[in-house]
Amino acid sequence: MLTLSGAKFAAESSARGRHSLFNWPFLAAVALALSGCMPATTPIVGADPADPAAKAARAGYRSTIAPYASLRPATPAPWRERNDATAPQPKPDQ
């Protein structure tokens, strides 16, 4: 049943033409009414970013690899002493 009514609507609309589907004066009135709903623009607070004389904070340089210290060449240490130094100490009651 819905297909028949859809086919009927399509046949009627093609007989009227495409431009009759839209009511252009109504759409223009709606667009004009909705343009009144736009928020008012606010003035820029502070310095204008486009002003070349505006003061700005200085850009500081900070190295990304500043804490890096080269460890080469490193002398190899005996592994057993290094392992014993980092291993947890045994508890005295065991």
C-alpha positions in Angstrom: 0.0 0.0 0.0 2.8 2.4 0.8 4.5 1.6 -2.5 1.4 2.6 -4.3 1.1 5.9 -2.5 4.8 6.5 -3.1 4.4 5.8 -6.8 1.3 8.1 -6.9 3.2 10.9 -5.2 6.2 10.5 -7.6 3.9 10.6 -10.6 2.1 13.8 -9.3 5.3 15.6 -8.4 6.8 14.8 -11.8 3.7 16.2 -13.4 4.0 19.5 -11.5 7.7 19.8 -12.1 10.7 19.9 -9.8 10.6 23.5 -8.8 7.1 23.2 -7.2 8.5 20.8 -4.6 10.2 23.6 -2.8 8.5 26.7 -1.6 11.4 29.2 -2.1 9.8 32.2 -0.5 9.0 30.1 2.6 12.6 28.8 2.8 13.9 32.4 2.4 11.7 33.6 5.3 12.8 30.7 7.5 16.5 31.4 6.7 16.0 35.1 7.5 14.2 34.3 10.8 16.9 31.8 11.9 19.7 34.3 11.1 18.3 36.4 13.9 19.1 33.5 16.3 22.8 33.9 15.6 24.8 35.0 18.7 26.2 38.5 18.7 30.0 38.7 18.0 32.0 39.6 21.0 35.0 42.0 21.0 38.4 40.6 21.2 39.6 40.6 24.8 43.3 41.5 25.1 45.7 42.3 22.4 44.7 41.9 18.8 46.7 38.9 17.3 46.9 40.6 14.0 48.6 43.7 15.5 52.4 43.5 14.9 53.1 45.9 17.7 51.2 43.7 20.3 53.4 42.4 23.1 53.8 38.6 23.3 55.6 36.3 25.7 59.1 35.4 24.8 59.8 32.0 23.3 62.3 30.1 25.4 64.6 27.4 24.2 64.6 24.1 26.0 66.7 21.3 24.7 64.9 18.0 24.3 68.0 16.0 25.0 69.4 18.1 27.8 69.6 15.4 30.5 71.4 13.0 28.1 74.9 12.0 29.0 76.9 9.7 26.8 77.9 6.4 28.5 80.3 5.3 25.9 83.0 4.0 26.2 82.1 2.2 29.4 84.4 -0.3 30.9 82.8 -3.6 31.4 82.4 -4.6 35.0 82.4 -8.2 36.3 78.9 -9.4 36.1 78.9 -11.4 39.4 79.7 -8.3 41.5 77.1 -6.2 39.6 74.5 -9.0 40.1 75.3 -9.3 43.9 75.1 -5.5 44.3 71.6 -5.2 42.7 70.1 -8.4 44.2 67.9 -8.1 47.3 69.7 -8.8 50.5 68.7 -12.0 52.4 66.8 -11.5 55.6 68.8 -12.2 58.8 66.2 -14.6 60.3 66.3 -17.0 57.3 
